[in-house]
Amino acid sequence: MKGIVLAGGTGSRLWPITRGTSKQLLPIHDKPLIYYPLSTLMLAGIRDILLITTSSDQFAFKNLLGDGTKFGINLTYEVQEFPKGIAESLLIGEKFIGNDDIALILGDNIFYGHSLGSRLKKLVGVSGAQIFAYEVSDPERYGVIELDDSGRPISIEEKPMSPKSKFAIPGLYFYDHTVSEIVKSIVPSLRGELEITDVNAFYLRSKNLSVDILPRGTAWLDTGTFDSLHDASQFIRIIEERQGLKVACLEEIAWRSGWISSENLIELGSSFNGNSYGKYLINLIQRS
């Protein structure tokens, strides 16, 4: 399975702070936001990843992440010139996907929870589509999934005024290799975008959509507003300070997965010129 991170868009809800930089390059406590969706894919065991950015921001992403070698992954890049919907990423990445299954994650979504990685690894080799449901207090802000008493999906709606359930669909989707062809059959919405809800609805009509309810204790954070951006930073800071462990540390994930060596980790830690992040990486070796 391959992965796509969609990190395009204008970030207009966060203007003026995103006037000069991508939202996904803003800090969430001690790491850029882009580290968090990348870490989710890496925890799922995905190493071949396409990062979709705007043309103006791509240099900054490449300067930060390179080709992914230092994280034990293979990163490639494509451009989304204009924000024409989440599903457009599956057309931009069509050649990248090829005959492989794909995991798509939004660049401003943060997932955190016990055994999240092992849960996601079970979805590699998905048949059809696999999405998630997360109970929220304000479902009208999201795509909403309605489930029957057995947990099977009944309907999907995009930002409904009267939601049929409290289950929102987070920005993490697993699809089989046919998804790009399905996107080509989708008609743009009234706002001129290819809606990911329509892709999921296609799989639902084909009876090929599975839904996994994220359990209590799993955090899903959407960082699209000033308040949610601040809340995410506070959440990560509290977790890290309480546990003494970092969330979404790409170097640590790569090392614990056996994708980079202990020597590589020490070299990476030393490159941070003695700051707390670099010391954390080096201390991982000493504590192992």
N, C-alpha and C positions, 0 to 999 in steps of 0.2 A: 504494500500500500504506500502511496505517495501522499504528500500533504500540500495544501495551498493556504497561505496566509494573505487575506485581503487587507492591505494597509494603504488604500488609496483614499479618495474623498477629499473634501475641502476642510473638514473640521469646523464648519461654520458655527455650530452651536457653542464652540469654545473660542470664537473670536473675541478679543484681539490676540490671545496667547498663541493661537495657531495660524496667525497671519504669515508668520515667517518660518514656521517649521511644521512638520507633520505631527498630528496628534499622537501617533504611535511612537514618536521619539521623546515625548514628554516624560518626566520622571514619575514613577510610582514608587515612592520611598527611595530605595537605593539602586533602582534599575530602570532602564527605559521601558516604557509600556510594551514595546514589541517583544521583549524577553518573555512575557507571560504567555501569549498564545504560542510562541515557538516552544516553550517548555512543555505545554500541553501535548503538542504533537510528538515531541521527543519522549515524553513519558509513555506515549502509546507505542513507542518503538519505531516511529517513522523518522527516517534519516534523509530522504530525498524530498526536498521542500522547495516550492516555488513561492517567492515573495512578490506580490503585486503592489506597486506603488504608483504615485504620480511621477511624471517625468522630472519635475522640479525637485522632488525629494529623493530620488533614487541614489544620487551620489552620496548623500548623507547616510543612507542605509548601508550602502556598500562600504563606506568608511568605517561604520560601526561593526558590521558583521562579516565583511569579506565574503569569501566563498563558503564559509561555514566550517572549514577544515579545523579551526581551533576548537570547535564544539563537536567534532566528530561527525558532522553532517555535510550534505551537499546542498548548497543554496544556489538557486538560479533566480533571475529577476525578469519581470515583465512590467509593462506600463499600462495603467488604466488612465487614458487621457481625460475622460470625463466620467463622473459617477453615474453610471447607467444601471445600477442595481447590483445586488450581491450575486445574483445568478450569472451576470456577465463574466465574472471571474472564471466560470467553468467553460466559457468560450475562449477567453484569453488564454487559458491553460490547456486548451484541447490537445495540442501537440505534446505538451508535457505529460498529460494524463495517459495518452496512448491507450494501451490495453490494460492498464492497471486500475485498481480501485483507488478512490481518493477520499481524503478527509479534508474538509474545508472549515477553516476557523476565521472568525472576524478578528482583525488586528487590535480591536479595543475591548475584547472580552477576556476576563480573568476567571479561571476556574481553580478552586482549591478544595481539597477534601481527602480524607483518609482512603488509601488504596485506589485513588483515582486512576493512576497509571495502569494498574493491573485490570481495572474495570474496562479501560479503553482498549487495552491490548486484545481483549476478547472479541472486539469488533472488527479486527483486521480480517479481511476476506469476507466482507459483508455481502449479502445477497439482496439486491434492491437498494433500499435506503434505510438508514438508521439515524433517527434524530432523538432529541432529549426533551423532557418536560421538567419544568421547574416551577414550583408553586410560588406565586407572587401576590402581593396585595393590590397591585395596579395592572392587571393583565391587559387593559385597554391600550397600553403603550407598546404592546408587542404582538408578534404572531402568536395566536392562541390555538392550542390543541385540545379537542374534546375527546375524552376517553369513555368507554363503556365500563361496566362493573368488573370486567376481566382485564382492564388495562389496555384494550385494543383501541386504536384510533378510530373516531367516527367522523370528525370534521376538523378543518383547519380554516382559520380566518386571520386576516391581517389587520391588526389594530381595530378590532370591532368596538362599536359604541356600547354594545350590550354583550359582553363576553359570555360564552356558554360554559366556561370553566375558569379556574384560576391558574391553569397551567400555561405558562409562557414557554416559547421555544427558544432556547439559548442559541448563540451564534456558533455552534459546532455541529457539523453534519458529516455523515459518512455515506458515500455513494458508491455504487458499482461503476464499471467503466463505461456504461451506456449513457451516463448522465449528460454529457455534452450534446448528444443527439437529442435528448429530451428537451434541453434548454432551447435548441433551435426551433422546437415546435411551440414554444411559449410566446404568446402575444404580449408586447409591452403594456404596462398598466397605464392608467390615465396620466400619471406623472412621468411617463416615458421611460420607465425602468423595467428591467427583467426581474421580477419578484421571485425570491427564493421560496416564498409561500406557494407560488404556482407550481414550482418544481416539486415540492413536497406533496402538493395536492394531486399531482399527476401520479406519483407513486402510490398515494392513498387509493385513488380510483382503480389502479392496477392491482390493488391488494398486495402491494409489495413494499409497504412502509411499516417499519417497526419503531416502537417508542420505548425508551428507557427512562423511567422517572428517577431523577437524581435524588438521592436520599437526604434526609435531614442531616445536617452536619457538613454538607457540601455547599460551598459558597460559589455563587456565580455573580460576578460584578461587571456591570456595563458602565464604561467610563465616558459616556457621551456628554455629560453636563459638568459644570463647575463643581457642584456638590458631590456628584458621584466620583469625580476624579480625586477630590480631597478625601472622601470616605475610603476609597480604595487604598490610598497611601497610608491612611491611619490604620486600616485593617492589616495591611502587610507589616507595618512597623510593629504593631502590637504582637502579632504572631511571631515575628522574628525575635523580638526582644524577650518574649516569654520562653521560647523554646531554645534560643541560641542557634537556631538553624535557619538558613535562608530559603525563601520561597522563590521558585523559578530561577534558580542559579544554573544557567546553562552549562557552565564549566563543570559543576558538581554532577549534574545529570549525566553528562558525557563520560565523566570519570567512573561513576558508579555503574554505568552501563557497559564499561569496558571499551568504549569507543576512543578514549585517549588514555595515555599512560600516566603514572604518577609523576614521571619526569615532566611530561607535558603540563600537568596541573601546577607543579611548582614553578615552571617557567611562566605560565600565565599569571599566577599569583604575584610573582616578582615584578611583572610588567606594570603593576598598579602602583609602583613607587611607595610601598609601605602603607597605603591607606587601609581602612578597615576591611574593605572587600577583598583586597589582595591577601591580607593576613588570614582572613577566613579560609580562603582557598588553600593556603599553605598549611593551616592548622588541621584541615581535613586529613592530610597525610599523617600528621603527628598523632591524631586521635584514632586512626584506623588500626 
